[in-house]
Amino acid sequence: MTVDASALVAILFAESGYLDLVDAILEAAVARVGAPTLVEVEMVLAGRRGRPSGTEVASLVRELGLTVV
């Protein structure tokens, strides 16, 4: 499974259905995310919050066991 930016943003903002996304990612045999996708997520978070996300995205990647490609 390749995870896109919208899925990560939905999880980070606890949007409707985010727990289903978390379950699907954790149940996948392989879960990966592109490095450019992580940049996009960082930009969305900074735009919505008006500040950098710090280590939040990196922590989520670790918690979900995502492989960065």
MOPAC internal coordinates of N, CA, C and O (Angstrom, degrees):
PM7 1SCF
backbone

  N    0.0000 0     0.00 0     0.00 0    0    0    0
  C    1.4469 1     0.00 0     0.00 0    1    0    0
  C    1.5203 1   108.26 1     0.00 0    2    1    0
  O    1.2310 1   121.33 1   -46.27 1    3    2    1
  N    1.3170 1   115.05 1   133.73 1    3    2    1
  C    1.4580 1   121.07 1   173.49 1    5    3    2
  C    1.5261 1   107.97 1  -106.32 1    6    5    3
  O    1.2310 1   121.07 1   -55.65 1    7    6    5
  N    1.3037 1   115.57 1   124.35 1    7    6    5
  C    1.4631 1   121.69 1  -176.22 1    9    7    6
  C    1.5285 1   108.69 1   -92.76 1   10    9    7
  O    1.2310 1   120.63 1   -46.24 1   11   10    9
  N    1.3335 1   116.40 1   133.76 1   11   10    9
  C    1.4592 1   119.55 1  -179.75 1   13   11   10
  C    1.5302 1   110.94 1  -101.30 1   14   13   11
  O    1.2310 1   121.66 1    -6.78 1   15   14   13
  N    1.3199 1   114.42 1   173.22 1   15   14   13
  C    1.4670 1   121.05 1  -175.75 1   17   15   14
  C    1.5208 1   112.12 1   -61.67 1   18   17   15
  O    1.2310 1   120.33 1   140.00 1   19   18   17
  N    1.3289 1   116.97 1   -40.00 1   19   18   17
  C    1.4652 1   118.82 1  -177.38 1   21   19   18
  C    1.5218 1   111.76 1   -63.11 1   22   21   19
  O    1.2310 1   120.17 1   145.35 1   23   22   21
  N    1.3277 1   117.27 1   -34.65 1   23   22   21
  C    1.4662 1   120.31 1   178.09 1   25   23   22
  C    1.5285 1   110.47 1   -66.89 1   26   25   23
  O    1.2310 1   120.33 1   135.64 1   27   26   25
  N    1.3191 1   116.97 1   -44.36 1   27   26   25
  C    1.4628 1   119.75 1  -179.71 1   29   27   26
  C    1.5240 1   111.54 1   -66.53 1   30   29   27
  O    1.2310 1   120.38 1   140.00 1   31   30   29
  N    1.3181 1   116.89 1   -40.00 1   31   30   29
  C    1.4691 1   120.35 1   177.95 1   33   31   30
  C    1.5238 1   109.66 1   -63.50 1   34   33   31
  O    1.2310 1   120.36 1   136.87 1   35   34   33
  N    1.3306 1   116.92 1   -43.13 1   35   34   33
  C    1.4683 1   120.61 1   178.88 1   37   35   34
  C    1.5213 1   111.10 1   -59.78 1   38   37   35
  O    1.2310 1   120.52 1   139.57 1   39   38   37
  N    1.3173 1   116.61 1   -40.43 1   39   38   37
  C    1.4694 1   120.20 1   178.72 1   41   39   38
  C    1.5287 1   110.29 1   -67.14 1   42   41   39
  O    1.2310 1   120.48 1   133.18 1   43   42   41
  N    1.3066 1   116.69 1   -46.82 1   43   42   41
  C    1.4694 1   120.43 1  -177.39 1   45   43   42
  C    1.5264 1   112.90 1   -62.94 1   46   45   43
  O    1.2310 1   120.34 1   148.60 1   47   46   45
  N    1.3337 1   116.96 1   -31.40 1   47   46   45
  C    1.4630 1   120.71 1  -179.97 1   49   47   46
  C    1.5344 1   112.57 1  -100.33 1   50   49   47
  O    1.2310 1   120.96 1  -171.31 1   51   50   49
  N    1.3297 1   115.77 1     8.69 1   51   50   49
  C    1.4810 1   121.78 1   178.87 1   53   51   50
  C    1.5305 1   111.09 1    49.86 1   54   53   51
  O    1.2310 1   121.63 1  -133.75 1   55   54   53
  N    1.3356 1   114.48 1    46.25 1   55   54   53
  C    1.4557 1   119.81 1   179.17 1   57   55   54
  C    1.5288 1   110.09 1   -72.74 1   58   57   55
  O    1.2310 1   121.05 1   -16.14 1   59   58   57
  N    1.3107 1   115.59 1   163.86 1   59   58   57
  C    1.4584 1   121.59 1  -179.08 1   61   59   58
  C    1.5334 1   110.68 1   -51.88 1   62   61   59
  O    1.2310 1   120.75 1   -51.39 1   63   62   61
  N    1.3248 1   116.16 1   128.61 1   63   62   61
  C    1.4535 1   121.83 1   178.53 1   65   63   62
  C    1.5120 1   115.13 1    85.03 1   66   65   63
  O    1.2310 1   119.93 1  -174.97 1   67   66   65
  N    1.3261 1   117.73 1     5.03 1   67   66   65
  C    1.4708 1   119.42 1  -176.23 1   69   67   66
  C    1.5247 1   113.01 1   -64.19 1   70   69   67
  O    1.2310 1   120.05 1   149.25 1   71   70   69
  N    1.3277 1   117.51 1   -30.75 1   71   70   69
  C    1.4615 1   118.72 1   179.08 1   73   71   70
  C    1.5250 1   111.45 1   -67.00 1   74   73   71
  O    1.2310 1   119.98 1   147.58 1   75   74   73
  N    1.3174 1   117.64 1   -32.42 1   75   74   73
  C    1.4642 1   120.90 1   175.20 1   77   75   74
  C    1.5235 1   110.30 1   -64.47 1   78   77   75
  O    1.2310 1   120.58 1   141.31 1   79   78   77
  N    1.3254 1   116.49 1   -38.69 1   79   78   77
  C    1.4605 1   120.56 1   177.30 1   81   79   78
  C    1.5223 1   110.86 1   -63.98 1   82   81   79
  O    1.2310 1   120.63 1   134.49 1   83   82   81
  N    1.3183 1   116.40 1   -45.51 1   83   82   81
  C    1.4649 1   120.80 1   179.37 1   85   83   82
  C    1.5236 1   109.66 1   -59.65 1   86   85   83
  O    1.2310 1   120.18 1   133.43 1   87   86   85
  N    1.3280 1   117.26 1   -46.57 1   87   86   85
  C    1.4654 1   121.21 1   179.96 1   89   87   86
  C    1.5265 1   110.97 1   -59.65 1   90   89   87
  O    1.2310 1   120.33 1   134.64 1   91   90   89
  N    1.3223 1   116.98 1   -45.36 1   91   90   89
  C    1.4659 1   120.78 1  -178.80 1   93   91   90
  C    1.5234 1   111.36 1   -62.53 1   94   93   91
  O    1.2310 1   120.52 1   138.64 1   95   94   93
  N    1.3134 1   116.61 1   -41.36 1   95   94   93
  C    1.4666 1   120.62 1   179.63 1   97   95   94
  C    1.5239 1   110.44 1   -65.97 1   98   97   95
  O    1.2310 1   120.60 1   134.21 1   99   98   97
  N    1.3278 1   116.46 1   -45.79 1   99   98   97
  C    1.4640 1   120.20 1  -178.13 1  101   99   98
  C    1.5233 1   112.44 1   -67.37 1  102  101   99
  O    1.2310 1   120.19 1   151.73 1  103  102  101
  N    1.3265 1   117.25 1   -28.27 1  103  102  101
  C    1.4611 1   121.24 1  -179.47 1  105  103  102
  C    1.5269 1   113.23 1   -85.92 1  106  105  103
  O    1.2310 1   119.97 1   166.68 1  107  106  105
  N    1.3207 1   117.67 1   -13.32 1  107  106  105
  C    1.4641 1   121.27 1  -178.17 1  109  107  106
  C    1.5225 1   110.81 1   -67.73 1  110  109  107
  O    1.2310 1   121.07 1   -37.45 1  111  110  109
  N    1.3250 1   115.55 1   142.55 1  111  110  109
  C    1.4658 1   119.97 1   177.85 1  113  111  110
  C    1.5237 1   110.63 1   -63.47 1  114  113  111
  O    1.2310 1   120.89 1   140.45 1  115  114  113
  N    1.3150 1   115.90 1   -39.55 1  115  114  113
  C    1.4661 1   122.55 1   177.16 1  117  115  114
  C    1.5197 1   107.17 1  -137.26 1  118  117  115
  O    1.2310 1   120.64 1   -49.17 1  119  118  117
  N    1.3226 1   116.38 1   130.83 1  119  118  117
  C    1.4634 1   120.96 1   177.61 1  121  119  118
  C    1.5200 1   107.87 1  -128.43 1  122  121  119
  O    1.2310 1   121.31 1   -54.06 1  123  122  121
  N    1.3242 1   115.10 1   125.94 1  123  122  121
  C    1.4679 1   119.44 1  -177.60 1  125  123  122
  C    1.5233 1   109.86 1  -135.96 1  126  125  123
  O    1.2310 1   122.19 1   -17.88 1  127  126  125
  N    1.3235 1   113.41 1   162.12 1  127  126  125
  C    1.4595 1   120.48 1   177.82 1  129  127  126
  C    1.5269 1   106.86 1  -144.49 1  130  129  127
  O    1.2310 1   121.03 1   -38.99 1  131  130  129
  N    1.3178 1   115.63 1   141.01 1  131  130  129
  C    1.4571 1   119.72 1   178.71 1  133  131  130
  C    1.5183 1   111.49 1   -76.81 1  134  133  131
  O    1.2310 1   120.73 1   -35.59 1  135  134  133
  N    1.3147 1   116.21 1   144.41 1  135  134  133
  C    1.4675 1   120.10 1   177.75 1  137  135  134
  C    1.5312 1   111.51 1   -57.93 1  138  137  135
  O    1.2310 1   119.11 1   139.33 1  139  138  137
  N    1.3497 1   119.31 1   -40.67 1  139  138  137
  C    1.4647 1   118.69 1   177.01 1  141  139  138
  C    1.5267 1   112.67 1   -62.26 1  142  141  139
  O    1.2310 1   120.49 1   149.62 1  143  142  141
  N    1.3194 1   116.67 1   -30.38 1  143  142  141
  C    1.4643 1   120.84 1   177.50 1  145  143  142
  C    1.5159 1   110.44 1   -63.79 1  146  145  143
  O    1.2310 1   120.43 1   141.30 1  147  146  145
  N    1.3203 1   116.78 1   -38.70 1  147  146  145
  C    1.4649 1   120.34 1   179.55 1  149  147  146
  C    1.5301 1   110.68 1   -66.03 1  150  149  147
  O    1.2310 1   120.62 1   143.84 1  151  150  149
  N    1.3178 1   116.42 1   -36.16 1  151  150  149
  C    1.4721 1   120.00 1   176.05 1  153  151  150
  C    1.5279 1   109.20 1   -63.11 1  154  153  151
  O    1.2310 1   120.86 1   136.45 1  155  154  153
  N    1.3373 1   115.96 1   -43.55 1  155  154  153
  C    1.4637 1   120.06 1   178.69 1  157  155  154
  C    1.5289 1   111.43 1   -60.27 1  158  157  155
  O    1.2310 1   120.35 1   136.57 1  159  158  157
  N    1.3248 1   116.93 1   -43.43 1  159  158  157
  C    1.4686 1   121.09 1   179.20 1  161  159  158
  C    1.5232 1   110.05 1   -62.35 1  162  161  159
  O    1.2310 1   120.19 1   136.91 1  163  162  161
  N    1.3174 1   117.23 1   -43.09 1  163  162  161
  C    1.4702 1   121.19 1   177.87 1  165  163  162
  C    1.5315 1   110.81 1   -59.02 1  166  165  163
  O    1.2310 1   120.74 1   138.89 1  167  166  165
  N    1.3314 1   116.19 1   -41.11 1  167  166  165
  C    1.4610 1   120.59 1  -179.38 1  169  167  166
  C    1.5285 1   111.10 1   -67.76 1  170  169  167
  O    1.2310 1   120.30 1   139.23 1  171  170  169
  N    1.3217 1   117.04 1   -40.77 1  171  170  169
  C    1.4675 1   120.28 1   178.30 1  173  171  170
  C    1.5272 1   110.08 1   -63.32 1  174  173  171
  O    1.2310 1   120.56 1   134.18 1  175  174  173
  N    1.3261 1   116.53 1   -45.82 1  175  174  173
  C    1.4710 1   119.55 1   179.36 1  177  175  174
  C    1.5220 1   111.58 1   -60.94 1  178  177  175
  O    1.2310 1   120.67 1   134.87 1  179  178  177
  N    1.3160 1   116.33 1   -45.13 1  179  178  177
  C    1.4633 1   119.82 1   179.64 1  181  179  178
  C    1.5245 1   110.71 1   -62.26 1  182  181  179
  O    1.2310 1   120.44 1   141.33 1  183  182  181
  N    1.3192 1   116.76 1   -38.67 1  183  182  181
  C    1.4594 1   120.33 1   179.40 1  185  183  182
  C    1.5150 1   112.87 1   -67.86 1  186  185  183
  O    1.2310 1   120.57 1   138.92 1  187  186  185
  N    1.3035 1   116.51 1   -41.08 1  187  186  185
  C    1.4711 1   120.02 1  -178.49 1  189  187  186
  C    1.5185 1   112.27 1   -74.76 1  190  189  187
  O    1.2310 1   120.88 1   145.41 1  191  190  189
  N    1.3241 1   115.92 1   -34.59 1  191  190  189
  C    1.4675 1   119.62 1  -175.42 1  193  191  190
  C    1.5167 1   113.70 1   -99.85 1  194  193  191
  O    1.2310 1   120.49 1   163.39 1  195  194  193
  N    1.3141 1   116.66 1   -16.61 1  195  194  193
  C    1.4567 1   120.02 1  -179.39 1  197  195  194
  C    1.5108 1   113.68 1    76.70 1  198  197  195
  O    1.2310 1   120.78 1  -162.79 1  199  198  197
  N    1.3184 1   116.11 1    17.21 1  199  198  197
  C    1.4711 1   120.79 1   178.14 1  201  199  198
  C    1.5254 1   108.68 1  -156.84 1  202  201  199
  O    1.2310 1   120.19 1   -22.36 1  203  202  201
  N    1.3245 1   117.23 1   157.64 1  203  202  201
  C    1.4670 1   119.82 1   177.39 1  205  203  202
  C    1.5327 1   111.32 1   -62.20 1  206  205  203
  O    1.2310 1   120.91 1   -25.16 1  207  206  205
  N    1.3175 1   115.87 1   154.84 1  207  206  205
  C    1.4711 1   120.02 1  -177.09 1  209  207  206
  C    1.5186 1   113.30 1   -80.67 1  210  209  207
  O    1.2310 1   120.08 1   168.73 1  211  210  209
  N    1.3103 1   117.46 1   -11.27 1  211  210  209
  C    1.4663 1   119.09 1  -177.82 1  213  211  210
  C    1.5154 1   109.79 1    70.92 1  214  213  211
  O    1.2310 1   120.35 1    55.02 1  215  214  213
  N    1.3065 1   116.94 1  -124.98 1  215  214  213
  C    1.4615 1   121.17 1  -176.95 1  217  215  214
  C    1.5285 1   112.49 1  -104.58 1  218  217  215
  O    1.2310 1   120.16 1  -170.06 1  219  218  217
  N    1.3011 1   117.31 1     9.94 1  219  218  217
  C    1.4645 1   121.58 1  -174.71 1  221  219  218
  C    1.5327 1   113.06 1   -60.01 1  222  221  219
  O    1.2310 1   120.54 1   135.59 1  223  222  221
  N    1.3149 1   116.58 1   -44.41 1  223  222  221
  C    1.4654 1   119.93 1  -178.78 1  225  223  222
  C    1.5266 1   110.20 1   -68.14 1  226  225  223
  O    1.2310 1   120.46 1   135.16 1  227  226  225
  N    1.3085 1   116.73 1   -44.84 1  227  226  225
  C    1.4705 1   120.39 1   178.92 1  229  227  226
  C    1.5265 1   110.72 1   -61.03 1  230  229  227
  O    1.2310 1   120.10 1   140.33 1  231  230  229
  N    1.3058 1   117.41 1   -39.67 1  231  230  229
  C    1.4627 1   120.92 1   178.10 1  233  231  230
  C    1.5225 1   111.11 1   -63.97 1  234  233  231
  O    1.2310 1   120.22 1   138.82 1  235  234  233
  N    1.3272 1   117.19 1   -41.18 1  235  234  233
  C    1.4568 1   121.00 1   178.81 1  237  235  234
  C    1.5255 1   110.56 1   -63.82 1  238  237  235
  O    1.2310 1   120.37 1   137.43 1  239  238  237
  N    1.3135 1   116.90 1   -42.57 1  239  238  237
  C    1.4659 1   121.55 1   178.69 1  241  239  238
  C    1.5293 1   109.95 1   -58.38 1  242  241  239
  O    1.2310 1   120.66 1   135.64 1  243  242  241
  N    1.3127 1   116.35 1   -44.36 1  243  242  241
  C    1.4780 1   120.49 1   178.26 1  245  243  242
  C    1.5219 1   111.22 1   -64.78 1  246  245  243
  O    1.2310 1   120.21 1   132.74 1  247  246  245
  N    1.3272 1   117.21 1   -47.26 1  247  246  245
  C    1.4594 1   121.39 1  -177.69 1  249  247  246
  C    1.5217 1   112.40 1   -61.21 1  250  249  247
  O    1.2310 1   120.55 1   144.23 1  251  250  249
  N    1.3321 1   116.55 1   -35.77 1  251  250  249
  C    1.4534 1   120.58 1  -179.37 1  253  251  250
  C    1.5285 1   112.29 1   -85.61 1  254  253  251
  O    1.2310 1   120.43 1   172.38 1  255  254  253
  N    1.3244 1   116.78 1    -7.62 1  255  254  253
  C    1.4619 1   120.46 1  -179.98 1  257  255  254
  C    1.5162 1   113.29 1    69.04 1  258  257  255
  O    1.2310 1   120.64 1  -148.56 1  259  258  257
  N    1.3345 1   116.38 1    31.44 1  259  258  257
  C    1.4553 1   120.63 1  -178.49 1  261  259  258
  C    1.5181 1   111.12 1   -77.20 1  262  261  259
  O    1.2310 1   121.05 1   -37.85 1  263  262  261
  N    1.3170 1   115.60 1   142.15 1  263  262  261
  C    1.4578 1   122.49 1   172.92 1  265  263  262
  C    1.5193 1   107.34 1   -95.48 1  266  265  263
  O    1.2310 1   120.26 1   -53.36 1  267  266  265
  N    1.3228 1   117.12 1   126.64 1  267  266  265
  C    1.4688 1   121.04 1   179.42 1  269  267  266
  C    1.5328 1   108.14 1   -87.96 1  270  269  267
  O    1.2310 1   121.61 1   -52.94 1  271  270  269
  N    1.3350 1   114.52 1   127.06 1  271  270  269
  C    1.4666 1   119.71 1  -179.25 1  273  271  270
  C    1.5133 1   110.24 1  -121.31 1  274  273  271
  O    1.2310 1   120.10 1   180.00 1  275  274  273

